[in-house]
Every structure is written in C-alpha cells, then in structure tokens.
Amino acid sequence: MSESENIISVEHLDAGYPGVRVLQNVNFDIAKGEVFALLGGSGCGKSTMMKHLIGLNPALAGKITIDGLVMNEVNRPQILRRIGVMYQSGALFGSM
C-alpha cells in the first residue's frame, strides 16, 4: 500500500517518558476506512501509544504521520481538528 493511501503511518517509533522507553521501533499503517485496534495486557503500552498518536507526548524517536501531516508541535492543532479520540474511561485525561 502506498503512503498516500494511509491515513495514519507510524515509522520506527520509540515511545515512552523521560528515562523510560516503553515502545521501541514500532511500525504500522492504517488505511482510510480501515478499522484498527490496539490490544494487549495491562502495562504493555496501549495508552502510551495513544498519547503519542494524538501528540500529548512527543516521540522519543521515529515519526507519526496523520492525514499527510507529521505529528509535531506545529502541526498538532491542525491534526486534532481532523480527528477524534474517545476512551472508555477518563484515564488518559488524568495526565492533562
């Protein structure tokens, strides 16, 4: 699949927090209209991935592209106007 057909691309992403690398060298693409789920046990990095996908936390390494825009401080407001994220509970928003 070409990059232009993907609505989300994650390339060589290292994600985590200062002094703690939770995810290393993560790669995936999500095509427009595709249903995608993050599954895993407690503490495996699902919430960390989501926080990075919506720009709450910057990537330690690698790149996240959403709808053709690289997630960074400059593009984040424009990206967030195009997407929505809904969580089962308010756990993510406790970090804001």
C-alpha positions as protocol buffer text, in pm:
chain_id: "A"
residue {
  index: 1
  type: MET
  ca { x: 0 y: 0 z: 0 }
}
residue {
  index: 2
  type: SER
  ca { x: 136 y: 340 z: -87 }
}
residue {
  index: 3
  type: GLU
  ca { x: 191 y: 602 z: 181 }
}
residue {
  index: 4
  type: SER
  ca { x: -71 y: 828 z: 20 }
}
residue {
  index: 5
  type: GLU
  ca { x: -345 y: 567 z: 85 }
}
residue {
  index: 6
  type: ASN
  ca { x: -266 y: 558 z: 458 }
}
residue {
  index: 7
  type: ILE
  ca { x: -444 y: 794 z: 693 }
}
residue {
  index: 8
  type: ILE
  ca { x: -201 y: 709 z: 977 }
}
residue {
  index: 9
  type: SER
  ca { x: 161 y: 593 z: 946 }
}
residue {
  index: 10
  type: VAL
  ca { x: 388 y: 513 z: 1238 }
}
residue {
  index: 11
  type: GLU
  ca { x: 752 y: 468 z: 1141 }
}
residue {
  index: 12
  type: HIS
  ca { x: 1030 y: 344 z: 1371 }
}
residue {
  index: 13
  type: LEU
  ca { x: 855 y: 497 z: 1673 }
}
residue {
  index: 14
  type: ASP
  ca { x: 1020 y: 484 z: 2013 }
}
residue {
  index: 15
  type: ALA
  ca { x: 771 y: 599 z: 2273 }
}
residue {
  index: 16
  type: GLY
  ca { x: 781 y: 649 z: 2645 }
}
residue {
  index: 17
  type: TYR
  ca { x: 856 y: 900 z: 2914 }
}
residue {
  index: 18
  type: PRO
  ca { x: 1174 y: 1067 z: 3041 }
}
residue {
  index: 19
  type: GLY
  ca { x: 1412 y: 785 z: 3132 }
}
residue {
  index: 20
  type: VAL
  ca { x: 1163 y: 509 z: 3036 }
}
residue {
  index: 21
  type: ARG
  ca { x: 1134 y: 366 z: 2683 }
}
residue {
  index: 22
  type: VAL
  ca { x: 801 y: 178 z: 2670 }
}
residue {
  index: 23
  type: LEU
  ca { x: 778 y: 102 z: 2297 }
}
residue {
  index: 24
  type: GLN
  ca { x: 1068 y: 56 z: 2057 }
}
residue {
  index: 25
  type: ASN
  ca { x: 1081 y: 60 z: 1677 }
}
residue {
  index: 26
  type: VAL
  ca { x: 702 y: 37 z: 1626 }
}
residue {
  index: 27
  type: ASN
  ca { x: 581 y: 44 z: 1265 }
}
residue {
  index: 28
  type: PHE
  ca { x: 227 y: 27 z: 1129 }
}
residue {
  index: 29
  type: ASP
  ca { x: -2 y: 187 z: 873 }
}
residue {
  index: 30
  type: ILE
  ca { x: -377 y: 241 z: 890 }
}
residue {
  index: 31
  type: ALA
  ca { x: -559 y: 286 z: 561 }
}
residue {
  index: 32
  type: LYS
  ca { x: -850 y: 526 z: 522 }
}
residue {
  index: 33
  type: GLY
  ca { x: -1169 y: 346 z: 627 }
}
residue {
  index: 34
  type: GLU
  ca { x: -982 y: 62 z: 797 }
}
residue {
  index: 35
  type: VAL
  ca { x: -1081 y: -49 z: 1149 }
}
residue {
  index: 36
  type: PHE
  ca { x: -774 y: -77 z: 1371 }
}
residue {
  index: 37
  type: ALA
  ca { x: -746 y: -182 z: 1735 }
}
residue {
  index: 38
  type: LEU
  ca { x: -468 y: -175 z: 1993 }
}
residue {
  index: 39
  type: LEU
  ca { x: -492 y: -487 z: 2208 }
}
residue {
  index: 40
  type: GLY
  ca { x: -278 y: -610 z: 2492 }
}
residue {
  index: 41
  type: GLY
  ca { x: -244 y: -668 z: 2861 }
}
residue {
  index: 42
  type: SER
  ca { x: -215 y: -409 z: 3133 }
}
residue {
  index: 43
  type: GLY
  ca { x: 106 y: -208 z: 3108 }
}
residue {
  index: 44
  type: CYS
  ca { x: 203 y: -314 z: 2756 }
}
residue {
  index: 45
  type: GLY
  ca { x: 195 y: 39 z: 2608 }
}
residue {
  index: 46
  type: LYS
  ca { x: -154 y: 89 z: 2459 }
}
residue {
  index: 47
  type: SER
  ca { x: -221 y: 418 z: 2640 }
}
residue {
  index: 48
  type: THR
  ca { x: 136 y: 531 z: 2575 }
}
residue {
  index: 49
  type: MET
  ca { x: 83 y: 469 z: 2202 }
}
residue {
  index: 50
  type: MET
  ca { x: -243 y: 666 z: 2204 }
}
residue {
  index: 51
  type: LYS
  ca { x: -85 y: 958 z: 2391 }
}
residue {
  index: 52
  type: HIS
  ca { x: 184 y: 973 z: 2124 }
}
residue {
  index: 53
  type: LEU
  ca { x: -63 y: 936 z: 1835 }
}
residue {
  index: 54
  type: ILE
  ca { x: -258 y: 1243 z: 1948 }
}
residue {
  index: 55
  type: GLY
  ca { x: 52 y: 1442 z: 2037 }
}
residue {
  index: 56
  type: LEU
  ca { x: 16 y: 1453 z: 2415 }
}
residue {
  index: 57
  type: ASN
  ca { x: 368 y: 1309 z: 2437 }
}
residue {
  index: 58
  type: PRO
  ca { x: 642 y: 1367 z: 2179 }
}
residue {
  index: 59
  type: ALA
  ca { x: 809 y: 1068 z: 2016 }
}
residue {
  index: 60
  type: LEU
  ca { x: 1148 y: 972 z: 2157 }
}
residue {
  index: 61
  type: ALA
  ca { x: 1243 y: 865 z: 1803 }
}
residue {
  index: 62
  type: GLY
  ca { x: 1066 y: 797 z: 1475 }
}
residue {
  index: 63
  type: LYS
  ca { x: 772 y: 963 z: 1308 }
}
residue {
  index: 64
  type: ILE
  ca { x: 392 y: 966 z: 1322 }
}
residue {
  index: 65
  type: THR
  ca { x: 208 y: 1096 z: 1015 }
}
residue {
  index: 66
  type: ILE
  ca { x: -167 y: 1160 z: 1023 }
}
residue {
  index: 67
  type: ASP
  ca { x: -352 y: 1259 z: 707 }
}
residue {
  index: 68
  type: GLY
  ca { x: -24 y: 1364 z: 545 }
}
residue {
  index: 69
  type: LEU
  ca { x: 97 y: 1579 z: 837 }
}
residue {
  index: 70
  type: VAL
  ca { x: 382 y: 1483 z: 1067 }
}
residue {
  index: 71
  type: MET
  ca { x: 272 y: 1496 z: 1431 }
}
residue {
  index: 72
  type: ASN
  ca { x: 472 y: 1774 z: 1595 }
}
residue {
  index: 73
  type: GLU
  ca { x: 405 y: 2092 z: 1793 }
}
residue {
  index: 74
  type: VAL
  ca { x: 346 y: 2296 z: 1478 }
}
residue {
  index: 75
  type: ASN
  ca { x: 105 y: 2052 z: 1307 }
}
residue {
  index: 76
  type: ARG
  ca { x: -72 y: 1917 z: 1617 }
}
residue {
  index: 77
  type: PRO
  ca { x: -356 y: 2176 z: 1626 }
}
residue {
  index: 78
  type: GLN
  ca { x: -435 y: 2117 z: 1258 }
}
residue {
  index: 79
  type: ILE
  ca { x: -426 y: 1738 z: 1303 }
}
residue {
  index: 80
  type: LEU
  ca { x: -652 y: 1747 z: 1610 }
}
residue {
  index: 81
  type: ARG
  ca { x: -916 y: 1942 z: 1415 }
}
residue {
  index: 82
  type: ARG
  ca { x: -937 y: 1644 z: 1176 }
}
residue {
  index: 83
  type: ILE
  ca { x: -962 y: 1353 z: 1422 }
}
residue {
  index: 84
  type: GLY
  ca { x: -1149 y: 1244 z: 1731 }
}
residue {
  index: 85
  type: VAL
  ca { x: -1047 y: 1008 z: 2009 }
}
residue {
  index: 86
  type: MET
  ca { x: -1286 y: 855 z: 2260 }
}
residue {
  index: 87
  type: TYR
  ca { x: -1175 y: 649 z: 2558 }
}
residue {
  index: 88
  type: GLN
  ca { x: -1371 y: 402 z: 2767 }
}
residue {
  index: 89
  type: SER
  ca { x: -1286 y: 598 z: 3080 }
}
residue {
  index: 90
  type: GLY
  ca { x: -1110 y: 921 z: 3168 }
}
residue {
  index: 91
  type: ALA
  ca { x: -775 y: 756 z: 3247 }
}
residue {
  index: 92
  type: LEU
  ca { x: -592 y: 931 z: 2963 }
}
residue {
  index: 93
  type: PHE
  ca { x: -721 y: 1274 z: 3061 }
}
residue {
  index: 94
  type: GLY
  ca { x: -585 y: 1242 z: 3414 }
}
residue {
  index: 95
  type: SER
  ca { x: -246 y: 1325 z: 3259 }
}
residue {
  index: 96
  type: MET
  ca { x: -360 y: 1657 z: 3116 }
}
